[in-house]
Amino acid sequence: MVYRKRGDRSKILLNSGDILILDILTQYRDEITMERLSKMLKLNPLSERTHVDRLMNFKFITKSKVKGENKFILNITELGEEVLKIFGKSGEK
């Protein structure tokens, strides 16, 4: 077993929360804001930002600002859809 020191992070690519976010984004295209996603998943903003940033870094989702408002819309990319087919429930349909 490998023990991590305090502050070390796991090198895991995706976790169940990330897959759940990808699944939600496929169901609600062009409709999910950061705030709505946070309420749907009952996540605090810091946890949500961690998941969203990780998914954006891997190019699985995109985040675009709503003009004239302080809101961001999240969308899944083609790469994100392929990953969801492999790891998620949507791939079983």
Contacts in CASP RR format, 6 or more apart in sequence:
PFRMAT RR
TARGET T0000
AUTHOR 0000-0000-0000
METHOD contacts of the structure
MODEL  1
MVYRKRGDRSKILLNSGDILILDILTQYRDEITMERLSKMLKLNPLSERT
HVDRLMNFKFITKSKVKGENKFILNITELGEEVLKIFGKSGEK
4 10 0 8 1.000
13 58 0 8 1.000
14 83 0 8 1.000
14 87 0 8 1.000
17 41 0 8 1.000
17 51 0 8 1.000
18 51 0 8 1.000
18 54 0 8 1.000
18 55 0 8 1.000
18 60 0 8 1.000
19 84 0 8 1.000
19 87 0 8 1.000
19 88 0 8 1.000
20 41 0 8 1.000
21 37 0 8 1.000
21 41 0 8 1.000
21 51 0 8 1.000
21 52 0 8 1.000
21 55 0 8 1.000
21 61 0 8 1.000
21 74 0 8 1.000
22 55 0 8 1.000
22 60 0 8 1.000
22 61 0 8 1.000
22 76 0 8 1.000
22 80 0 8 1.000
22 81 0 8 1.000
22 83 0 8 1.000
22 84 0 8 1.000
22 88 0 8 1.000
23 84 0 8 1.000
23 88 0 8 1.000
23 89 0 8 1.000
23 90 0 8 1.000
24 32 0 8 1.000
24 37 0 8 1.000
24 40 0 8 1.000
24 41 0 8 1.000
25 32 0 8 1.000
25 61 0 8 1.000
25 74 0 8 1.000
25 75 0 8 1.000
25 76 0 8 1.000
26 76 0 8 1.000
26 81 0 8 1.000
26 84 0 8 1.000
26 90 0 8 1.000
29 75 0 8 1.000
29 76 0 8 1.000
30 73 0 8 1.000
30 75 0 8 1.000
31 73 0 8 1.000
32 40 0 8 1.000
32 73 0 8 1.000
32 74 0 8 1.000
33 66 0 8 1.000
33 71 0 8 1.000
33 72 0 8 1.000
33 73 0 8 1.000
33 74 0 8 1.000
34 48 0 8 1.000
34 52 0 8 1.000
34 63 0 8 1.000
34 71 0 8 1.000
34 72 0 8 1.000
34 74 0 8 1.000
35 71 0 8 1.000
37 43 0 8 1.000
37 48 0 8 1.000
37 52 0 8 1.000
37 74 0 8 1.000
38 44 0 8 1.000
38 45 0 8 1.000
38 48 0 8 1.000
41 48 0 8 1.000
43 51 0 8 1.000
52 61 0 8 1.000
52 63 0 8 1.000
52 74 0 8 1.000
55 61 0 8 1.000
55 80 0 8 1.000
56 62 0 8 1.000
56 63 0 8 1.000
58 79 0 8 1.000
59 77 0 8 1.000
59 79 0 8 1.000
59 80 0 8 1.000
60 76 0 8 1.000
60 77 0 8 1.000
60 79 0 8 1.000
60 80 0 8 1.000
60 83 0 8 1.000
61 74 0 8 1.000
61 75 0 8 1.000
61 76 0 8 1.000
61 77 0 8 1.000
61 80 0 8 1.000
62 74 0 8 1.000
62 75 0 8 1.000
62 77 0 8 1.000
63 72 0 8 1.000
63 73 0 8 1.000
63 74 0 8 1.000
64 72 0 8 1.000
64 73 0 8 1.000
64 75 0 8 1.000
65 71 0 8 1.000
65 72 0 8 1.000
66 72 0 8 1.000
66 73 0 8 1.000
76 84 0 8 1.000
84 90 0 8 1.000
84 91 0 8 1.000
85 91 0 8 1.000
END
